[in-house]
Amino acid sequence: MRLRLVAFTLMSAVNGQVSKMDRASHLRTNQTGLDQMWQRAKIIHVADARLAIEAGGTKLRFLSSDEVASLISSKAYQSGERYFLGLDELDQEPYFAWHAASVEPQGEKAPDGYQTLREIGGLISEFEMEISLHAIALANWHKSHTHCARCGAPTSSAQGGAIRTCDNDKSEHYPRTDSAVIVLVRDKDDRILLGHQPVWPEGRFSCFAGFLEPGETFEQCVQREVLEESGVLVREISYLGSQPWPFPASIMISFDAVTDAPESAHPDGQEITEVKWFSRAEVKAQSDAGTLLLPPTMSVARKMINRWFAQGAEGQGKDGHGGAKLLGGETWR
């Protein structure tokens, strides 16, 4: 087995541009400095796993510290927690997340003007997507780690939300990220193999994916997951890049790989109930017709499929250059 690093990397092919945020970890231990930055910060409000958005749903709605104070004083929201996200690389403007669930209504539904990252991820800018991923990942982790894993005592947010500390034994607890691989399988004719999960609607297909197990390399995980879910052995494993995926706490490590035995493909019958080989022409025709539902545009799976499509003649566009897009419907479930 051989791991081949793809020269253009994820930056240009899968996950967009280089980060425009300086996470400024050296500032997290200075509480006075954090308090001062909060007063002039752009603040993302996370409520019930939803983000405050502008009318139209294509931009985040940033709050000021005065607006947050007003919402708390009016008892519209609980006091919540503040998480320092970092500084804008361009103008050093500070960004924070304010994680406060609504008082009314409680539970799954947030008030109007709030949407999940899944709902708006394909509409907001790359910069807003980056800071939203950071904010949601932190909010998810803090919500599920309110007590110490050592002694069971309550924990408190510290260092601008970068850690939690135990109120009893003062131990420090750090955010967890679960590594998962996602693989685009190709054959010698450059067709791609996609799978259908039973929880998805009819016609929904995507790449194969799975979590890294203890003591396993990424390359071993790629081979195991593809073999388990689709029945094919792969080689020429090529790293494409990664994407944070806080649903609730993952990072997707993306690869493509080649199989010499496409005829051996079959679903495992549990996680994957159908597998299909697609040429570029078939993906284009079926996605245009709506009989093939692709992953959402914000996902690394869709970016991997789009990249593959753009490399063929069908993706070159009328001028002979890349840029033709797959326009078919997308769906989460």
Secondary structure as UniProt FT lines:
FT   STRAND          3..5
FT   TURN            7..8
FT   HELIX           9..13
FT   STRAND          21..22
FT   HELIX           25..27
FT   TURN            28..29
FT   HELIX           31..38
FT   TURN            39..40
FT   STRAND          42..47
FT   TURN            48..49
FT   STRAND          50..53
FT   TURN            55..56
FT   STRAND          62..63
FT   HELIX           65..73
FT   TURN            74..75
FT   STRAND          81..88
FT   TURN            89..91
FT   STRAND          94..99
FT   TURN            107..108
FT   TURN            112..113
FT   STRAND          114..115
FT   HELIX           117..120
FT   TURN            121..123
FT   HELIX           126..144
FT   TURN            149..151
FT   STRAND          154..158
FT   HELIX           159..161
FT   STRAND          163..166
FT   TURN            167..169
FT   STRAND          172..173
FT   STRAND          178..186
FT   TURN            188..189
FT   STRAND          192..196
FT   TURN            198..199
FT   TURN            202..203
FT   STRAND          208..211
FT   TURN            214..215
FT   HELIX           218..230
FT   STRAND          235..245
FT   TURN            246..249
FT   STRAND          250..258
FT   HELIX           262..264
FT   STRAND          274..278
FT   HELIX           280..289
FT   STRAND          293..294
FT   TURN            297..298
FT   HELIX           300..310
FT   HELIX           313..315
FT   TURN            318..319
//
